[in-house]
Amino acid sequence: MTFLDDLSLSVPIIQAPMAGVSTPAMAAAVSEAGALGSLGLGASTPHAARAAILETRALTGRPFNVNVFCHAPAERDASVEQRWIDRSRPLLAKFGATPPTAIHEIYRSFRDDDEMLAVLLETRPAVVSFHFGLPRADQIAALRKLGIRLFGCATSTAEAGALDAAGVDAIIAQGWAAGGHRGIFNPDAPDAQLSTEKLTMSIVAQTHLPVIAAGGLMDGADIWRALGWGATAAQLGTAFVACDESAADAAYRDRLMAGGDTVMTAAISGRPARCLTNSFTQWAEPISPDAIPAYPCTYDLGKAINAAAKAAGETGYGAQWAGAGAGRARRLPAGDLIRQLEREMKS
């Protein structure tokens, strides 16, 4: 049985999970159109995750993907965190706000969250995918025992090898052009910053597993090229941000549709992530990477900055994640976008 047949897919497209942007309505619409819809639950509590999965299942009987974060716990440094808080003080003052007295580790890693594991074992989504690393071996075994397909994100051939050895069913090759958080296992390690094409072809050459190309892919021609690199399917995220079902706010959507550059920055969340250039990335541009606290503690303050800015009418301080192909985004319902991508592939 082929990868597509196993998941009942009629088109080789996966909608990227995109925590904070994807919704049950989006995932269901994508799956109903013959692709694989996804929920980004890395920032969700187990209770919220369960509700999102059940809502999606009520909208579609087709397979969909649930994504969780497998980051290492934050290595806290009180002095770095205090300097980061102090650095934000003049910026927040512009919006009539003051910084918090402390920042917190706001997201729990799936590796340390057996409540989330219990939700996945109860709800049994067709696919569970991992970002930032691997779950514990016992978590992988428990998911596999129920027949849940496992996808892992790799930014290098070494990470792909680790995923293969751990027993995943498919590898997502995340190229440097991808929007949102870089899935690198160790953000302090050297990053070769491989293109989606080079990374996909390198991983295909070393594994028998299906490889899913991700990063900078926006239309049917891009997907067709990715299949030519040996990919079994393509994962698109930025292409769905402006869809009707997206949770992105109006400022994010408008900024995306206006085009422009993107930049990789760790200043918003504490981990490298590709974002549309905006007021936040401009503020962070001169900051040395070693001055930025660990993920997700930095994100705690980043969210406070964005909230204060929005309250003052300034919309340029959000986490407006986007890949290098952002200027080619389209405003369409998610199902219509899948059908348009399929037509473009065939042409």
N, C-alpha and C positions, 0 to 999 in steps of 0.2 A: 504493500500500500504506500502511495506517495505521501509526502508531507501535506499537500493540499487536500488530498482525499481523506487523510486521517482527521483533519479538522473541518471537513465539509466546506472547503473554500472553493469558490468558482473563480476568484481572482487572487493573484499572489501579492496581496496588499495587507499590511498590518497598520492599524492606526496606533501611533505611539501613545503610551499611557498618559503622559503629561499631567502630573499631580497639580491640582489647582485649576486646570483647564478642561480636562475630559470630564464627562458627565455620563450617568446611565443612559440618557437619551442619545448622546453621541455614540457610545459604544454599541447600543442596540441598533441604531440606524446603520452603522457601518457593517455590523454582522448581518443584518437583514439584507444588505445589498450584496452579500457574498464574500466580503472580506472579513478580517478579524478585528473586531472592536476591542478596546482596552479601557480599563479603569486604573488610574494612578492613585494607589492607596498608601503610598509610602509616608504621607503626612497625616493619615487618618488614624483615629482611635479604632480599636476592634469593634466597638459598637457602631461607629459610623461606617466602617468597612462592610460590616454585615448588612446594614441597611442599603448601601449602594449596590452590593451584589444582588440582593433580593429584588431591588427595584429594577435592575437591569434584566434579571431573569423574568420579571413580570412583563417586560417589553419585548423580549425575544426568546425563542426556544433554541436559537443557534449558539454555537460556541463563542465564548469571549475570553479575554485575557485579564488577569488581575496582577498588578505589579506592586512589589514591595521593595523597600530599601534594606540593604544588608551592610550598612556602613559600620566601621569600627566605632566604639564609644569615643566621645570627644576627649582629647588630651587637654585638660583645662590648665590655663595659666592665668592666675588672678591679675597679675600685673599687665599682661597683654590685654586682657578684657577691660580693665579699668582705663587704660590708655585709649582703647577703642571707644568706650563710652564718652570719655572726655573729648575725643576728636569730634564726636557727633554734636557736641553741645552748641557750637556756633550755628551749625546747620539747622538744628531743631529750633533754635531761638528765632530763626527767620520765619518759622511757622507758628510762633507763639507757644512752643512746647519745650519741655525739658526732658533729658534722657532718663531712662530708668536707673535705679541705683545698682542693678545687677542684671546680667543676661543669663539665660537658662538654656538647657539642652532640651529643646522643645519637641524633638522627634525621637522616638524610640526605635532602635534598629530591630528588624525582624529577627535577627539572630538572638536577641534577648527578650523576645515577646511571644511567649507561648500562648497568650490569649489570642493573638492574631493567628497563630498557627491553628488553634482550635476553631476559629471562625472559618478558615479555609478548609479544614477537614470536614466541618459541618456542611458548608455550602457547596463544596466541590466544584469550583469553576473548572472549565475545560483546560485552561492554561494558567499557570502561575509563572511570572517572570521576575527576575532579580536584577537590581541595579546596585552598583557600588561594591559588588563582591558576591560571595556565596553564603547561603544559610549553613547552619550546622548540619553534619552528616545525618543525624537522627531526624532532623526536620525534612531533609530531602527524602529520606527513606519513608517517612510517614506519608508524604504527599504522593510519592510514586506508588505506594501500596494501594492507593485509591484510584490509580490510573490517571492522575492529573499530569498533563504534559508540562515540562519544565523548560523555560527559556532563560538563558543568562546573557548579560551584556558584556562584551569584551572590547577594550580599546587597543589591544595588542595581541600578538600571537601567543605570548606567554599566558595572558589571561584566558585566551581561548583554550589553551592546553589544560589549564586548571579546571575550566568548566567541563571540558570533555572528560577528564579524569573523574570528575564528581558525578557524572551520569546524567547530565542534562540532555534534553531531546533536540534542542536547536540552539545555535549561537547567534546573537545579534552583534554584528560588526559595526560598532559606532565610530564613524569617521570624525575627524577634527571639525568638519563643517556642521555637525549636528547641533541643534538648538537645545537649550536647557542644560541640565547638569551633566557634566562629563562623567561617564560611568567608571572611570579608572578606580581600581581597587584601592590603591594607596596614593592619595593626591600629593604626597611628599616625594614620591618616586619620580625618576625621569619619565617624560612623556614624549614619545617619538612623533606625536601629532600627525599620524598617517591620514592620508585622504581616504575617503570611503572606498574608492576604487582599489587603492593599493592594499588597504587592510582586508577588504573582502576577498580579494584574490589570494592574499597570503594565507588567510584562514582556510579558505576552500582547499588550498594545496596541502594542508596538514591534517585535515579531519574528514571523516566519513559523514559527519553530521550535517543536517541542513544548515545553511548560513543565510541570515537575513541581513541585507545591506541597509544601513541607516546613516543619514547625515547629508543634508543638502538636497534631498530628492523631493521634487515638487510636482512633477507632471508625469504623464504616461511615457514620454520619451526618456525621462530619467529612469523610470522603473525598467523599461526595456533594456537600457544600457546596463543596469545593475544585474539583470538576469544574464546578460552577456558576460559579466565578470565571474559567473558561476554561482551567483546567489539563487536561492530557491524562492525567495520573496523579498519584498522591499518594505521597510517601515518608514512611514511618513508622520511627522508631528506638526511642524509649522504649517503645513498645508491645511490643517484642520482648525487652526486657532480662530480663524474668522468665520467658521461655520455657524449656522444658526444655533446649534445645540451646545456651543462652547460656553464655558463659564468665564471666559476672558471679559474684562470690563470694556466699556466703550473706548476709553483712552488707549488701551492696549490694542484693540482691533484697529482703531484709526491710525495709530502709529505704525502698525504692521502694514496696512494697506498703502501708507504713504511711502513705503520703501525705505531705503537707507541702509547704513552699515550695521554690522553686529560686532560685538567684541566679547572675548572670553574674559570673565572676571570672577574672582573669588570674594569680592568685597560685599556682595549682597547676602550671600548665605554662608560663606566660609569654605566652600568648595568651588573649583572652577566650573563655570556655567556660561553658555553663550547667550547673550542678551542683546536686544536692540540698543544701540547707543541712545542714551537718554540723560537726564540730569543726574541720576544716581551714578551711572558709569563715568560721567565727566567729573563728578566730585571725587570718585575713587581713583581716577586715572593716575595721579602722582603717588599713590600710597604703595609702599613696599609690601610684597606678599607676606613677609615675616611679621608684619604689624597687624595682620588680620587674625582674629581668634578662630578657634576650631569650629567646624560645622557640627551641629546646626545652631550653635550659640550665636554666631554672627547673624544668622537669619532672624533671631529673636529681635535684635536691634534693627535689622533691615526692615522688618515688618512695622516696627514702631515708627521709623522714619517715614515710610510710605503712608501710614495712617495719618500722621501729623500733616504731611504734605497735602494729602487729599482733602483733609478737613479745611485746609487753607486755600483750596482751589488749585493746587499744583498737582498735575497728574504724571509728572516725569520721573517719579521715584519708585515705580513699581518694578517687580521682577518680570519684565516683559521679554520672557525667553523666546528666542527665535534662532533658526538655523541660517546658514549663509545664503540660502535661496529665498529669504523672506520677501523680497520684492515681487515674487511671483505668486503670492497667496491670492486666493479667490474667495469671494463671499457667496457661498452656496450651502444648502442643507447638506449634511454629511453623506446621506445616501446618494444624492445627486452628484456629489464630488466623486464618489467611488465609481459611479456609472460613467462620468466624464473621463476619469483616469483610464478606465477600461477601454473606452472608445479611442483615446489617444494612443494607448498601447497597441491596439489593433491597426491603427493607421500608420 
